[in-house]
Amino acid sequence: MSGAFLKGCHRVGGVITRSPDLSAIVARRVPDELNEIAAAHGADLSSAYKKYLKGRIRTVRAYDVAGVDICFFGKTANNMKEFTFLLEVLDGQGVRYTHCFLMEDLNSFPIAAAAVPRRLSDIVFDGSAQWIRESPQVTGTHLHQHLRYARTFLGVLYSFERKRHLLPRVAVVANDHSPAQVGFAAAMQSLGVPVIYVQHAQVSEIFPPLDFEAAVLRNAVSLDTYRRIGLVGGQTFVLSRSRGPTLFDKVLERPKDNVIVGIYPTSYTVPGAVRRAVDALRSNPAVDDYFVKPHPNSPERFSEEEAEYLRVRGSIPDQRHVAIVGNSSIVVELLGRGHVVHQLFELDRIKPDYYGFVRAGLVPAVEIEDLGRSFWLNNFYDEAWLARAVQFEPAIAEDQDLVKRELAAFLRDLLRRPRRLELRSRLLDLMRRSRVGGLLRLLTHGKLPRSLVGLF
């Protein structure tokens, strides 16, 4: 258990260290107290933070768990899409499972941290101190993310450790670096539950290495990125998220004029950038209409007047349009729906070309001043582009049914594996019914033969 927790500490902390952009975004939410602790204690930071952690984690969120085959953990709309996609693959391939649930849908309740067995809480407190000692740089931002990670880990661990007979056969996450998701995955791994990672967005080299029972990736570029990051652990499956025939080839049918333009900002939008982009489009005589599709996690809230001016929409329309996108992995999804896409890095605070789409020749970049003219009339999208796009959309050239069958076979095997506690329960039941009381006493006193000890 300690090893899984410590590994998760480094996963969460490493992303902050490697990404100045993410660190700056999170830093705005860090309380002054954590910044002061990180700055003031130097070599004594591990013991100071351990003391702080014990004071902050006064309660733990426990879950009213139930016995299921598949347990999902995620919080965003994009996570939910990935979970639905995975279930569709399993159902389409006839994989049987009893029940599945989303952790966030379970009843949860606070319990006093003092009620958590010390052997569990010590994993968190001692492991956190060890993580700091092993880390070359720890800031208040690192501590802020770590606190969220530690709380989730302890709550999930406590909930299932006391009811091991209800452990799921498979756990699923759609994020490999956010604190809560890593906390859940680490707790499941510490309890011996195989964890499946379903990639929900394009990845970058700031991400931690793959370390799951299996990873369901979106494309070859993602797998190559993870290989550059480090050793890839577990099985990998590269599978398109397209639920029907991919429409990448439709992108070659470029619109001429009287176009509709959709703006897709990220959740870290530069104030006023969307308005300036809309103003430029309104001055363009070749643009018939426009709309803005905000990111589902965007904190920005539009007034009724603003929403009307920006023509805000809650979903991606099927109608063909030219898409203007910030630093978002929705680029690939929009291309797969047959829409012409350009990236506008002025929309957000993220490092330009964060995902490398422009660098790889998948989409061209534009600036706000370009939106007043027919910027989509170029020779970028041609047959050579379609050949480049294969690395981002496997459905263009590969048989996705084959990959689905392979993934289904892998998960079918996991779902058929009996839980260790099921084996224990069966053996105990057999002993009771056969009236072998002496064997039960041997079990109680830890004197079982080595061949049987592994079942318990």
N, C-alpha and C positions, 0 to 999 in steps of 0.2 A: 504493500500500500504506500509506503513512504517513497519508494522509487517512482511510482506513477505520479504522486503529488509533486515531487521535486521536478520531474520532467515537465509537467504542466506549468510550473513557475517559470521555467526558462522559455517555454513557448510563448507565454503572454508577455514576459519582460523583453524577450528578444525582438519582438515586432516593434515595440516602442523605441528600442535602441537603434534599430535599423531604419526607421522611418521618421525623419524630422517632421514631415507633413502631418502624420498621424499624431505624433507627440505634441505638436503645436495645437492640434484640434482638441485633444484630450486635456491639455494643460489648462484650458479655460474653465474646466470643471473641477480642478483639483483644489481642495480646501487649503488655506494658508498653513494650517497645522501640519499637514503632510510635507509641504515644501520646507517648513522650518525643521522638521525632524530629519529630513534627508540632508539638509545643508549643515546642521549643527553638530551631528554626532560622529561623523568621520568613521574611524575604525570601530567605534562602538555602535554603529547603526543597527547591526543585527540584533543586539540585545534591546536597544531602544525601540525598534519596530516591533519586536516580539511582545514587549510590554504593552505597546500601543494597541497591537492586534487583540490581545486578550481583553483590553478595556473596551474596544469597539465591538467585538463579536460577543455581545451579551446575550443575544438570542440567535437562534438558527431557524431557518425556514425548513420545516419538515413537510414531507408529502405523504398523503394517505395513499400509499401504493397498492396496486392490485396486480395479480398474476397475468402477464401477457407474453406474447411471443416477441413483439417488436415495440420498442420504446423510442419515441422521437423527442428531441429537445431542440427548440428553436423559437425565436420570438418575432421574426419579421415576415412580411408578405413573401419576400423572395425565398426565405427558408421554407415556407409552407408550399410553395410551388415545387420545390425539389422533393419534398416528402410525398406530395401527390404524384409526382412523376415516378418515383421509385415504386410506389404501390401500384401504379398503372402497369409498370413493367412486370411486376410479380403476378398481378391478376391476369395480364395478357398471356403469360407463360404458364398459367395454371399452378403457381406455387401456393401451397396451402399453409395457412397460419391461423391460429385461433383468434387472437385479438391483437390490436395495437392501440397505443394511446400517445398523446402528446403530454409531456410532463406538465406544461403550463395549464392544461385543462383539469388536472387533478386538484382535489381539495388540498389546501396547504394551511399550515398553522405554525405560529411561532412557538418555540420551546426554549427554555433557558439553557444557555450554553453549559451551565453547571450540570444539567441533566444528561449531557452527552458523555458517554464513557470516556475516561481520560485517555485510554489507549488510542481513541480516534482523534480527539482534539489535539493530543501531542503530535500527531502526524502533521497537522496544520501549523501549529506554533513552532515546533522544532524544525520542521521542513522549511518554513518561511525564513527563519534565521540562517539556515544553511544556504538557501538560495542567495541571500544577500552576501554571505561570505564568499560565495563562488562567482559573484557577478562583479565585473570590473567597474561598472558605473550604475548607480541606482539613484534616481531622482524622485521628486514628489509624484511625478506622472507615473513612474513605474509602480510606486506604492499604491496609488489610487486604483490602477488596473488590477494589481495583485489582490487588493482587499476584496474586490468583486469576485475575483476567481476563487479565493480562499473560502468565502462565504458559501458560494454555490457548491464547491467540492464537499464541504463539511455537511451541508444540508442534504445533498443527494446520498453521500456515503452513510450518514446516520439513518436516513429513511429506509435504505435497502439492507444495510448491514444487520439491522435488527429483525429483518424479515427476508432472510436470504432465500427462503422457499418461493418468494415472489419475484425473484430476479428475472428480468427478460432474457430471452435467448439471444437477442440482437439489440444493440443500441445504435441510433442513427443521429448524426449531426450534419448540418450543412454549412458549417463554418469551422475553420481549423485554427483560429487565432484570437477570437474575441473571448474575454474573460469568462463569461458565464458558460458558453459552449465548451470551452476547454475544461472548465471545472467539472461539468457533467461528464465529459468524455474520460477525464482522468479518474473520476470516481468509479465509473463503469469498468475501466480497465483494471483498476485496483481490486475490484471484486471479481475479476475473471470473465467479464462479459465482453464478447467481441464487439468492437465499435466500427461502424461503416461511415465513411465520410462521403457525402454527396456534394460536389462542388456547386456553389450557387452563383458564382461570378468569376470573371477572369482573374487570374492570380498574378502576383508580381514577386520579384526576388526578395522582398522583405518578409515574405511568409516563412513559417517554420517548415522543416522537412516533413514529408509524409510519414506518419507512424501509426497506421490503422490496420485493422484486419483486412480491409479493402477500401479502395477509393474509387468512386465513380466520377471520372473527370469528363470535362466538356469537349476537349479537343486535344490534338497532338501538341499544340503550343503549350498548353498547361502542363502536360507530362514532361516536356522538355525543360520547362521552367523549374519544376520540382526536382528534376535530375541535376540541374545546375545548383540548386539550393543545397542539396546533400543527398545522402543515401536514401533511396525510396524503400520504405518498409511495407510489407503486405502486398496483396494483389492489386492490380490496377485495371480498370475497365474504361476505355474511351468511348463515350456514348453521346450521340447528338441529343439535344433536348427538344428537337423538332418533333411535334406530335403527328406530323403528316409530311408529305413531300416538301423538301426544302425549296424555297423560291429564290435562291441566290441568283439563278440565271435570269430572273425577271428584272434584276437590277440593271442588266445590260440595256433594257428598253428605257432609255433615259427620257424623262419628260422634257418638253420644249418650252412651253410657256403656259400661262394660266394654271400655275401649280399651287398646290397646298403645301405649306411648310409647317412642320411640327418641331417645337423646341423641347429638348429633354435635359433639364439641368440636373445636377447631382444634389446630394443633401448638404453640400458645403458651398452653396452659391455665393458669389460675390454680390453684395447689396447693389441693386440697381442694374446689374448686368442683363438680367432677363428683360427688363423694361427697355433698355437701350437696344437690345436685339429686336424686340418687337417693333420699336419705332423705326428701325432700319427696314424691316420687312414691309411695314405699312407704306413706306415711301417707294417701294419697288412695284412698278406697273405690271410686271410679269407674274406677281404673286396674287392669286385670286383670294386666298384665305390663309389663315395661320391658326395655331393653337399652342398652348403650353401644357405639357404633361409633367407635373412635379414628381420628384423622387418620392417613393412611399415613406421614406424615413426623414423627409425634409422637415426641419423645425419651423420653417417659414409659413406663416398663415396670411392669406390674402383677404383683404376686405371685399365686400360684395362688389364695390366699384372696380377694384383692381382685378378681381377674377373675371369680371365682364370684359374689361379692356384687354387683358391677356388671353381671354378665351380659354380658361383653364379646363382641362379634361382629366377625368379620373382613370382612364384606360387608353391603351393604344388602339387607334381606329384601324379597321381593316382597309379603309380607302387608301389607295396609293398616295404617298406624299414624300417630300424631301425632308429628311430628318437632320436636325442640328443638335448635336449631342455634346455634353461636357465630358469630363473624364469618367466615363461610365461603361461597364461591360455590356450594357444594353445594346451597344453597337452591333454585336454579333446577332442578337435576337432580331433586331430591326432588319438587318440584311437578309436574315433567313425568312423574313416575311415579305421580301421583295422590294423594300424601300431603299431609295438612294440615301446614303448617309454621309454627312460631313461632320468633323469634330471642331468645336469652338471652345478652345481652352480658356478664353476670357470669362466663361460662365462661372468658374469655380476657383477655389483657393488651392486646388491640388496641383502638384507638379505636372507641367504639360506632358502629354503623352505618357501618362502613368502606366497604362497597360501596353504601350508599344504598338498600338494599332496603326498609327501613321508611319512609324519607323519600319514596320513590317510590310507596308504597302497595301494594307487592307482598306483604309479610308484616307481621303485627303483632309487637310486642315483648312479652315477659313478663319477670317477675323470679322469682327462686327461690321467694319466698314465695307466688307464684301457683300453683305446681305442686301444692300441697296441695288445690286445688279444681278444678272442671271449667272450666279456663281456655279450652278450645277451643270452648265453647258461646257463641258470639258471632255477630254479624251481619257480620263482616268479609268473609268469602268469599261473594260474591254475583255477579250478572251484571255489575255495574259493575266488580268486581275482575277478572273475566275480560277485560274490555275493556282494563284497564290492563296486564294480564299480556302482551299481545301484544308490547309493546316488549322484553320479556325472552325470549320464545319465539316465533320467527318462524313455526314450524310451525302455530301456531294459525290463522293467516290467510293464509299465503303458500304458493305452490307450490314445495316444496323440490326437486322433480325438475328444475325449470328452472334453479335455482341450481347444482345438481350438474352439469348439462350444461355450463353456462357455465364452471365451475371446471375440469371435465375438458378442455374445449376449450383453455383457457388452458395447462394443464399439458401437454397433448398437444403443443402448439406448442413449449413449452420443451424437451421431451424429444426432439423431432425436430431441434432445432438442432444442427448438427455442432459439436464442440469446435474451438476455434481450432487446437489442436495436431493434430487430425485432418486439417484442411485442409493444414497444414504438411507432415504426413507424406505425404499423397496427392501433393502437388506434388513433394516430394523423390523419392518413388518414381517419379513420371513422368519426372523429369529423369534419374534413374539409368538407367531402362530405355530412354530415348531417347538416352542417351550424350551428353548436353549437358554436358560437363565444364566448359566455360567459364562456364556459368550458375552452376554450383556454386561456382566460384571467386569470381564476383561476390557470391554470397550470403555467402561467408566474409569478404569484405572490405567488406561493408556497402554495396555499390553497386547494389543492386536498384532497379528503377524504383519510384516511389512507389505505383503501383497494386498492386504485389505485397508491399510492405513490411508492409502491414496484416495479412497472413496469418501473420506470424512473431512 
